[in-house]
Amino acid sequence: MTRRVLTLTAVVGALLIGGWLAAAAVTRPDVIRSRHGDPAMVASPPLVAVTVEGKLYHDPRCAFIHGPARRESVAQAIADGYTPCTRCLKREAQ
């Protein structure tokens, strides 16, 4: 075989293997892409803090609140489309 045929065969093989590995990685449900995708694990406080620009509701003592916050009930925050902060509302390590 010529050098050109061998090179082409190697490139096609690498593309096939790479495509198979990429497809296998996408279909694995046990792979978590981000810890922020984990659900909140502790009960929320009766009043939570939300911001106008944010998408999360926080424990009022959370260090990750950005901007001025207002307090409202968890039910109201959920009704307004907010989701729990996985940093301040996660289960403590046991």
Backbone atoms as SQL, in Angstrom:
CREATE TABLE atoms (id INTEGER PRIMARY KEY, chain TEXT, resi INTEGER, resn TEXT, atom TEXT, x REAL, y REAL, z REAL);
INSERT INTO atoms VALUES
  (1, 'A', 1, 'MET', 'N', 0.833, -1.178, 0.000),
  (2, 'A', 1, 'MET', 'CA', 0.000, 0.000, 0.000),
  (3, 'A', 1, 'MET', 'C', 0.883, 1.248, 0.000),
  (4, 'A', 2, 'THR', 'N', 0.312, 2.280, -0.510),
  (5, 'A', 2, 'THR', 'CA', 1.080, 3.520, -0.571),
  (6, 'A', 2, 'THR', 'C', 0.932, 4.292, 0.733),
  (7, 'A', 3, 'ARG', 'N', 1.797, 5.227, 0.880),
  (8, 'A', 3, 'ARG', 'CA', 1.780, 6.054, 2.089),
  (9, 'A', 3, 'ARG', 'C', 0.466, 6.829, 2.191),
  (10, 'A', 4, 'ARG', 'N', -0.076, 7.286, 1.068),
  (11, 'A', 4, 'ARG', 'CA', -1.332, 8.042, 1.051),
  (12, 'A', 4, 'ARG', 'C', -2.495, 7.181, 1.541),
  (13, 'A', 5, 'VAL', 'N', -2.570, 5.931, 1.124),
  (14, 'A', 5, 'VAL', 'CA', -3.644, 5.024, 1.548),
  (15, 'A', 5, 'VAL', 'C', -3.528, 4.744, 3.044),
  (16, 'A', 6, 'LEU', 'N', -2.330, 4.526, 3.516),
  (17, 'A', 6, 'LEU', 'CA', -2.136, 4.261, 4.941),
  (18, 'A', 6, 'LEU', 'C', -2.533, 5.485, 5.784),
  (19, 'A', 7, 'THR', 'N', -2.178, 6.665, 5.349),
  (20, 'A', 7, 'THR', 'CA', -2.544, 7.881, 6.071),
  (21, 'A', 7, 'THR', 'C', -4.053, 8.062, 6.094),
  (22, 'A', 8, 'LEU', 'N', -4.691, 7.867, 4.962),
  (23, 'A', 8, 'LEU', 'CA', -6.146, 7.991, 4.881),
  (24, 'A', 8, 'LEU', 'C', -6.834, 6.966, 5.777),
  (25, 'A', 9, 'THR', 'N', -6.346, 5.749, 5.795),
  (26, 'A', 9, 'THR', 'CA', -6.916, 4.710, 6.649),
  (27, 'A', 9, 'THR', 'C', -6.779, 5.097, 8.131),
  (28, 'A', 10, 'ALA', 'N', -5.622, 5.626, 8.507),
  (29, 'A', 10, 'ALA', 'CA', -5.410, 6.034, 9.900),
  (30, 'A', 10, 'ALA', 'C', -6.339, 7.182, 10.287),
  (31, 'A', 11, 'VAL', 'N', -6.527, 8.151, 9.401),
  (32, 'A', 11, 'VAL', 'CA', -7.402, 9.286, 9.686),
  (33, 'A', 11, 'VAL', 'C', -8.843, 8.827, 9.830),
  (34, 'A', 12, 'VAL', 'N', -9.319, 7.977, 8.929),
  (35, 'A', 12, 'VAL', 'CA', -10.698, 7.468, 9.001),
  (36, 'A', 12, 'VAL', 'C', -10.889, 6.667, 10.285),
  (37, 'A', 13, 'GLY', 'N', -9.922, 5.837, 10.642),
  (38, 'A', 13, 'GLY', 'CA', -10.013, 5.059, 11.878),
  (39, 'A', 13, 'GLY', 'C', -10.077, 5.949, 13.106),
  (40, 'A', 14, 'ALA', 'N', -9.252, 6.990, 13.123),
  (41, 'A', 14, 'ALA', 'CA', -9.262, 7.914, 14.263),
  (42, 'A', 14, 'ALA', 'C', -10.590, 8.650, 14.361),
  (43, 'A', 15, 'LEU', 'N', -11.150, 9.052, 13.232),
  (44, 'A', 15, 'LEU', 'CA', -12.454, 9.723, 13.255),
  (45, 'A', 15, 'LEU', 'C', -13.557, 8.791, 13.737),
  (46, 'A', 16, 'LEU', 'N', -13.527, 7.544, 13.307),
  (47, 'A', 16, 'LEU', 'CA', -14.539, 6.580, 13.758),
  (48, 'A', 16, 'LEU', 'C', -14.442, 6.332, 15.263),
  (49, 'A', 17, 'ILE', 'N', -13.246, 6.136, 15.747),
  (50, 'A', 17, 'ILE', 'CA', -13.071, 5.895, 17.191),
  (51, 'A', 17, 'ILE', 'C', -13.449, 7.134, 17.990),
  (52, 'A', 18, 'GLY', 'N', -13.048, 8.314, 17.524),
  (53, 'A', 18, 'GLY', 'CA', -13.404, 9.552, 18.214),
  (54, 'A', 18, 'GLY', 'C', -14.905, 9.783, 18.249),
  (55, 'A', 19, 'GLY', 'N', -15.579, 9.508, 17.146),
  (56, 'A', 19, 'GLY', 'CA', -17.037, 9.641, 17.115),
  (57, 'A', 19, 'GLY', 'C', -17.715, 8.679, 18.051),
  (58, 'A', 20, 'TRP', 'N', -17.211, 7.448, 18.111),
  (59, 'A', 20, 'TRP', 'CA', -17.797, 6.460, 19.013),
  (60, 'A', 20, 'TRP', 'C', -17.602, 6.871, 20.466),
  (61, 'A', 21, 'LEU', 'N', -16.410, 7.361, 20.807),
  (62, 'A', 21, 'LEU', 'CA', -16.163, 7.806, 22.183),
  (63, 'A', 21, 'LEU', 'C', -17.019, 9.008, 22.550),
  (64, 'A', 22, 'ALA', 'N', -17.195, 9.930, 21.629),
  (65, 'A', 22, 'ALA', 'CA', -18.038, 11.102, 21.897),
  (66, 'A', 22, 'ALA', 'C', -19.487, 10.690, 22.108),
  (67, 'A', 23, 'ALA', 'N', -19.979, 9.779, 21.293),
  (68, 'A', 23, 'ALA', 'CA', -21.361, 9.314, 21.444),
  (69, 'A', 23, 'ALA', 'C', -21.539, 8.554, 22.756),
  (70, 'A', 24, 'ALA', 'N', -20.555, 7.778, 23.141),
  (71, 'A', 24, 'ALA', 'CA', -20.647, 7.025, 24.391),
  (72, 'A', 24, 'ALA', 'C', -20.649, 7.965, 25.593),
  (73, 'A', 25, 'ALA', 'N', -19.900, 9.047, 25.526),
  (74, 'A', 25, 'ALA', 'CA', -19.841, 10.000, 26.640),
  (75, 'A', 25, 'ALA', 'C', -21.152, 10.757, 26.791),
  (76, 'A', 26, 'VAL', 'N', -21.832, 11.050, 25.699),
  (77, 'A', 26, 'VAL', 'CA', -23.090, 11.797, 25.744),
  (78, 'A', 26, 'VAL', 'C', -24.208, 10.949, 26.319),
  (79, 'A', 27, 'THR', 'N', -24.211, 9.663, 26.066),
  (80, 'A', 27, 'THR', 'CA', -25.319, 8.815, 26.486),
  (81, 'A', 27, 'THR', 'C', -25.137, 8.222, 27.877),
  (82, 'A', 28, 'ARG', 'N', -24.055, 8.550, 28.568),
  (83, 'A', 28, 'ARG', 'CA', -23.837, 8.006, 29.916),
  (84, 'A', 28, 'ARG', 'C', -24.579, 8.852, 30.938),
  (85, 'A', 29, 'PRO', 'N', -25.657, 8.337, 31.545),
  (86, 'A', 29, 'PRO', 'CA', -26.419, 9.131, 32.508),
  (87, 'A', 29, 'PRO', 'C', -25.720, 9.295, 33.849),
  (88, 'A', 30, 'ASP', 'N', -24.711, 8.468, 34.144),
  (89, 'A', 30, 'ASP', 'CA', -24.042, 8.560, 35.435),
  (90, 'A', 30, 'ASP', 'C', -22.992, 9.667, 35.476),
  (91, 'A', 31, 'VAL', 'N', -22.705, 10.299, 34.351),
  (92, 'A', 31, 'VAL', 'CA', -21.724, 11.377, 34.304),
  (93, 'A', 31, 'VAL', 'C', -22.427, 12.693, 34.588),
  (94, 'A', 32, 'ILE', 'N', -22.013, 13.365, 35.640),
  (95, 'A', 32, 'ILE', 'CA', -22.581, 14.659, 35.994),
  (96, 'A', 32, 'ILE', 'C', -21.656, 15.726, 35.427),
  (97, 'A', 33, 'ARG', 'N', -22.214, 16.586, 34.603),
  (98, 'A', 33, 'ARG', 'CA', -21.397, 17.601, 33.963),
  (99, 'A', 33, 'ARG', 'C', -21.087, 18.757, 34.896),
  (100, 'A', 34, 'SER', 'N', -21.935, 19.016, 35.878),
  (101, 'A', 34, 'SER', 'CA', -21.720, 20.132, 36.777),
  (102, 'A', 34, 'SER', 'C', -22.357, 19.826, 38.122),
  (103, 'A', 35, 'ARG', 'N', -21.687, 20.193, 39.192),
  (104, 'A', 35, 'ARG', 'CA', -22.281, 20.007, 40.518),
  (105, 'A', 35, 'ARG', 'C', -23.481, 20.905, 40.701),
  (106, 'A', 36, 'HIS', 'N', -23.578, 21.982, 39.912),
  (107, 'A', 36, 'HIS', 'CA', -24.696, 22.894, 40.037),
  (108, 'A', 36, 'HIS', 'C', -25.981, 22.276, 39.502),
  (109, 'A', 37, 'GLY', 'N', -25.867, 21.173, 38.782),
  (110, 'A', 37, 'GLY', 'CA', -27.039, 20.483, 38.278),
  (111, 'A', 37, 'GLY', 'C', -27.668, 19.577, 39.329),
  (112, 'A', 38, 'ASP', 'N', -26.989, 19.368, 40.447),
  (113, 'A', 38, 'ASP', 'CA', -27.527, 18.548, 41.519),
  (114, 'A', 38, 'ASP', 'C', -28.698, 19.263, 42.184),
  (115, 'A', 39, 'PRO', 'N', -29.711, 18.518, 42.601),
  (116, 'A', 39, 'PRO', 'CA', -30.812, 19.165, 43.306),
  (117, 'A', 39, 'PRO', 'C', -30.394, 19.596, 44.710),
  (118, 'A', 40, 'ALA', 'N', -31.107, 20.558, 45.256),
  (119, 'A', 40, 'ALA', 'CA', -30.859, 20.977, 46.634),
  (120, 'A', 40, 'ALA', 'C', -31.201, 19.814, 47.551),
  (121, 'A', 41, 'MET', 'N', -30.422, 19.645, 48.602),
  (122, 'A', 41, 'MET', 'CA', -30.576, 18.464, 49.441),
  (123, 'A', 41, 'MET', 'C', -31.072, 18.755, 50.851),
  (124, 'A', 42, 'VAL', 'N', -31.207, 19.993, 51.245),
  (125, 'A', 42, 'VAL', 'CA', -31.686, 20.289, 52.591),
  (126, 'A', 42, 'VAL', 'C', -32.970, 21.100, 52.501),
  (127, 'A', 43, 'ALA', 'N', -33.712, 21.080, 53.570),
  (128, 'A', 43, 'ALA', 'CA', -34.943, 21.865, 53.610),
  (129, 'A', 43, 'ALA', 'C', -34.589, 23.355, 53.557),
  (130, 'A', 44, 'SER', 'N', -35.345, 24.070, 52.791),
  (131, 'A', 44, 'SER', 'CA', -35.104, 25.506, 52.659),
  (132, 'A', 44, 'SER', 'C', -35.617, 26.234, 53.893),
  (133, 'A', 45, 'PRO', 'N', -35.018, 27.362, 54.223),
  (134, 'A', 45, 'PRO', 'CA', -35.535, 28.162, 55.330),
  (135, 'A', 45, 'PRO', 'C', -36.908, 28.733, 54.963),
  (136, 'A', 46, 'PRO', 'N', -37.692, 29.173, 55.941),
  (137, 'A', 46, 'PRO', 'CA', -39.034, 29.685, 55.634),
  (138, 'A', 46, 'PRO', 'C', -39.004, 30.885, 54.692),
  (139, 'A', 47, 'LEU', 'N', -38.020, 31.740, 54.851),
  (140, 'A', 47, 'LEU', 'CA', -37.849, 32.866, 53.929),
  (141, 'A', 47, 'LEU', 'C', -36.510, 32.711, 53.230),
  (142, 'A', 48, 'VAL', 'N', -36.499, 32.932, 51.928),
  (143, 'A', 48, 'VAL', 'CA', -35.279, 32.828, 51.157),
  (144, 'A', 48, 'VAL', 'C', -34.968, 34.185, 50.531),
  (145, 'A', 49, 'ALA', 'N', -33.746, 34.346, 50.086),
  (146, 'A', 49, 'ALA', 'CA', -33.316, 35.595, 49.450),
  (147, 'A', 49, 'ALA', 'C', -33.254, 35.394, 47.940),
  (148, 'A', 50, 'VAL', 'N', -33.800, 36.352, 47.190),
  (149, 'A', 50, 'VAL', 'CA', -33.748, 36.331, 45.731),
  (150, 'A', 50, 'VAL', 'C', -33.293, 37.708, 45.245),
  (151, 'A', 51, 'THR', 'N', -32.724, 37.731, 44.045),
  (152, 'A', 51, 'THR', 'CA', -32.316, 38.998, 43.431),
  (153, 'A', 51, 'THR', 'C', -33.048, 39.154, 42.111),
  (154, 'A', 52, 'VAL', 'N', -33.124, 40.362, 41.640),
  (155, 'A', 52, 'VAL', 'CA', -33.818, 40.633, 40.383),
  (156, 'A', 52, 'VAL', 'C', -33.088, 39.974, 39.214),
  (157, 'A', 53, 'GLU', 'N', -31.748, 40.041, 39.201),
  (158, 'A', 53, 'GLU', 'CA', -30.977, 39.494, 38.097),
  (159, 'A', 53, 'GLU', 'C', -30.745, 37.991, 38.193),
  (160, 'A', 54, 'GLY', 'N', -30.865, 37.422, 39.393),
  (161, 'A', 54, 'GLY', 'CA', -30.525, 36.023, 39.599),
  (162, 'A', 54, 'GLY', 'C', -31.625, 35.059, 39.205),
  (163, 'A', 55, 'LYS', 'N', -31.274, 33.773, 39.173),
  (164, 'A', 55, 'LYS', 'CA', -32.217, 32.710, 38.859),
  (165, 'A', 55, 'LYS', 'C', -32.361, 31.732, 40.022),
  (166, 'A', 56, 'LEU', 'N', -31.611, 31.977, 41.096),
  (167, 'A', 56, 'LEU', 'CA', -31.590, 31.064, 42.232),
  (168, 'A', 56, 'LEU', 'C', -32.172, 31.735, 43.469),
  (169, 'A', 57, 'TYR', 'N', -32.740, 30.900, 44.361),
  (170, 'A', 57, 'TYR', 'CA', -33.066, 31.426, 45.686),
  (171, 'A', 57, 'TYR', 'C', -32.064, 30.858, 46.675),
  (172, 'A', 58, 'HIS', 'N', -31.728, 31.653, 47.670),
  (173, 'A', 58, 'HIS', 'CA', -30.629, 31.361, 48.595),
  (174, 'A', 58, 'HIS', 'C', -31.105, 31.397, 50.034),
  (175, 'A', 59, 'ASP', 'N', -30.328, 30.732, 50.891),
  (176, 'A', 59, 'ASP', 'CA', -30.434, 30.955, 52.317),
  (177, 'A', 59, 'ASP', 'C', -30.024, 32.420, 52.511),
  (178, 'A', 60, 'PRO', 'N', -30.739, 33.182, 53.316),
  (179, 'A', 60, 'PRO', 'CA', -30.383, 34.607, 53.465),
  (180, 'A', 60, 'PRO', 'C', -28.942, 34.847, 53.915),
  (181, 'A', 61, 'ARG', 'N', -28.283, 33.850, 54.497),
  (182, 'A', 61, 'ARG', 'CA', -26.891, 33.993, 54.936),
  (183, 'A', 61, 'ARG', 'C', -25.877, 33.568, 53.872),
  (184, 'A', 62, 'CYS', 'N', -26.320, 33.184, 52.692),
  (185, 'A', 62, 'CYS', 'CA', -25.440, 32.681, 51.630),
  (186, 'A', 62, 'CYS', 'C', -24.443, 33.751, 51.191),
  (187, 'A', 63, 'ALA', 'N', -23.203, 33.335, 51.017),
  (188, 'A', 63, 'ALA', 'CA', -22.147, 34.255, 50.585),
  (189, 'A', 63, 'ALA', 'C', -22.160, 34.476, 49.072),
  (190, 'A', 64, 'PHE', 'N', -22.983, 33.724, 48.344),
  (191, 'A', 64, 'PHE', 'CA', -22.986, 33.800, 46.890),
  (192, 'A', 64, 'PHE', 'C', -24.130, 34.645, 46.331),
  (193, 'A', 65, 'ILE', 'N', -24.785, 35.411, 47.171),
  (194, 'A', 65, 'ILE', 'CA', -25.841, 36.311, 46.703),
  (195, 'A', 65, 'ILE', 'C', -25.165, 37.522, 46.074),
  (196, 'A', 66, 'HIS', 'N', -25.527, 37.820, 44.846),
  (197, 'A', 66, 'HIS', 'CA', -24.935, 38.954, 44.130),
  (198, 'A', 66, 'HIS', 'C', -25.991, 40.025, 43.932),
  (199, 'A', 67, 'GLY', 'N', -25.724, 41.189, 44.415),
  (200, 'A', 67, 'GLY', 'CA', -26.644, 42.302, 44.257),
  (201, 'A', 67, 'GLY', 'C', -27.612, 42.395, 45.416),
  (202, 'A', 68, 'PRO', 'N', -28.463, 43.420, 45.386),
  (203, 'A', 68, 'PRO', 'CA', -29.441, 43.591, 46.463),
  (204, 'A', 68, 'PRO', 'C', -30.475, 42.458, 46.424),
  (205, 'A', 69, 'ALA', 'N', -30.762, 41.931, 47.595),
  (206, 'A', 69, 'ALA', 'CA', -31.684, 40.794, 47.688),
  (207, 'A', 69, 'ALA', 'C', -32.952, 41.185, 48.441),
  (208, 'A', 70, 'ARG', 'N', -34.029, 40.517, 48.089),
  (209, 'A', 70, 'ARG', 'CA', -35.275, 40.672, 48.838),
  (210, 'A', 70, 'ARG', 'C', -35.649, 39.286, 49.367),
  (211, 'A', 71, 'ARG', 'N', -36.403, 39.278, 50.451),
  (212, 'A', 71, 'ARG', 'CA', -36.809, 38.006, 51.057),
  (213, 'A', 71, 'ARG', 'C', -38.251, 37.703, 50.693),
  (214, 'A', 72, 'GLU', 'N', -38.483, 36.413, 50.394),
  (215, 'A', 72, 'GLU', 'CA', -39.844, 35.944, 50.134),
  (216, 'A', 72, 'GLU', 'C', -39.918, 34.475, 50.498),
  (217, 'A', 73, 'SER', 'N', -41.117, 33.945, 50.510),
  (218, 'A', 73, 'SER', 'CA', -41.290, 32.551, 50.892),
  (219, 'A', 73, 'SER', 'C', -40.760, 31.638, 49.778),
  (220, 'A', 74, 'VAL', 'N', -40.462, 30.407, 50.154),
  (221, 'A', 74, 'VAL', 'CA', -39.977, 29.432, 49.181),
  (222, 'A', 74, 'VAL', 'C', -41.024, 29.212, 48.092),
  (223, 'A', 75, 'ALA', 'N', -42.290, 29.086, 48.494),
  (224, 'A', 75, 'ALA', 'CA', -43.356, 28.850, 47.515),
  (225, 'A', 75, 'ALA', 'C', -43.433, 29.996, 46.506),
  (226, 'A', 76, 'GLN', 'N', -43.296, 31.236, 46.980),
  (227, 'A', 76, 'GLN', 'CA', -43.343, 32.372, 46.071),
  (228, 'A', 76, 'GLN', 'C', -42.120, 32.391, 45.151),
  (229, 'A', 77, 'ALA', 'N', -40.946, 32.055, 45.693),
  (230, 'A', 77, 'ALA', 'CA', -39.735, 32.020, 44.874),
  (231, 'A', 77, 'ALA', 'C', -39.857, 30.980, 43.758),
  (232, 'A', 78, 'ILE', 'N', -40.399, 29.816, 44.095),
  (233, 'A', 78, 'ILE', 'CA', -40.593, 28.767, 43.080),
  (234, 'A', 78, 'ILE', 'C', -41.620, 29.217, 42.055),
  (235, 'A', 79, 'ALA', 'N', -42.698, 29.837, 42.515),
  (236, 'A', 79, 'ALA', 'CA', -43.724, 30.335, 41.585),
  (237, 'A', 79, 'ALA', 'C', -43.162, 31.406, 40.656),
  (238, 'A', 80, 'ASP', 'N', -42.187, 32.173, 41.135),
  (239, 'A', 80, 'ASP', 'CA', -41.560, 33.210, 40.319),
  (240, 'A', 80, 'ASP', 'C', -40.496, 32.638, 39.378),
  (241, 'A', 81, 'GLY', 'N', -40.238, 31.331, 39.447),
  (242, 'A', 81, 'GLY', 'CA', -39.284, 30.695, 38.535),
  (243, 'A', 81, 'GLY', 'C', -37.881, 30.516, 39.072),
  (244, 'A', 82, 'TYR', 'N', -37.674, 30.774, 40.345),
  (245, 'A', 82, 'TYR', 'CA', -36.349, 30.598, 40.934),
  (246, 'A', 82, 'TYR', 'C', -36.129, 29.133, 41.290),
  (247, 'A', 83, 'THR', 'N', -34.865, 28.704, 41.279),
  (248, 'A', 83, 'THR', 'CA', -34.482, 27.359, 41.697),
  (249, 'A', 83, 'THR', 'C', -33.504, 27.470, 42.859),
  (250, 'A', 84, 'PRO', 'N', -33.354, 26.414, 43.677),
  (251, 'A', 84, 'PRO', 'CA', -32.498, 26.515, 44.860),
  (252, 'A', 84, 'PRO', 'C', -31.009, 26.591, 44.519),
  (253, 'A', 85, 'CYS', 'N', -30.296, 27.342, 45.312),
  (254, 'A', 85, 'CYS', 'CA', -28.836, 27.429, 45.204),
  (255, 'A', 85, 'CYS', 'C', -28.248, 26.126, 45.743),
  (256, 'A', 86, 'THR', 'N', -27.437, 25.450, 44.938),
  (257, 'A', 86, 'THR', 'CA', -26.869, 24.177, 45.384),
  (258, 'A', 86, 'THR', 'C', -25.655, 24.371, 46.267),
  (259, 'A', 87, 'ARG', 'N', -25.215, 25.605, 46.446),
  (260, 'A', 87, 'ARG', 'CA', -24.084, 25.854, 47.346),
  (261, 'A', 87, 'ARG', 'C', -24.553, 26.009, 48.775),
  (262, 'A', 88, 'CYS', 'N', -25.572, 26.829, 48.996),
  (263, 'A', 88, 'CYS', 'CA', -25.991, 27.098, 50.369),
  (264, 'A', 88, 'CYS', 'C', -27.121, 26.189, 50.827),
  (265, 'A', 89, 'LEU', 'N', -27.771, 25.485, 49.926),
  (266, 'A', 89, 'LEU', 'CA', -28.891, 24.621, 50.318),
  (267, 'A', 89, 'LEU', 'C', -28.580, 23.153, 50.092),
  (268, 'A', 90, 'LYS', 'N', -27.291, 22.781, 50.072),
  (269, 'A', 90, 'LYS', 'CA', -26.914, 21.386, 49.902),
  (270, 'A', 90, 'LYS', 'C', -26.794, 20.699, 51.249),
  (271, 'A', 91, 'ARG', 'N', -26.871, 19.406, 51.258),
  (272, 'A', 91, 'ARG', 'CA', -26.730, 18.636, 52.505),
  (273, 'A', 91, 'ARG', 'C', -25.307, 18.726, 52.989),
  (274, 'A', 92, 'GLU', 'N', -25.149, 18.958, 54.249),
  (275, 'A', 92, 'GLU', 'CA', -23.810, 19.011, 54.840),
  (276, 'A', 92, 'GLU', 'C', -23.173, 17.627, 54.787),
  (277, 'A', 93, 'ALA', 'N', -21.884, 17.565, 54.592),
  (278, 'A', 93, 'ALA', 'CA', -21.171, 16.283, 54.548),
  (279, 'A', 93, 'ALA', 'C', -21.293, 15.577, 55.893),
  (280, 'A', 94, 'GLN', 'N', -21.608, 14.323, 55.822),
  (281, 'A', 94, 'GLN', 'CA', -21.825, 13.564, 57.068),
  (282, 'A', 94, 'GLN', 'C', -20.685, 12.644, 57.359);
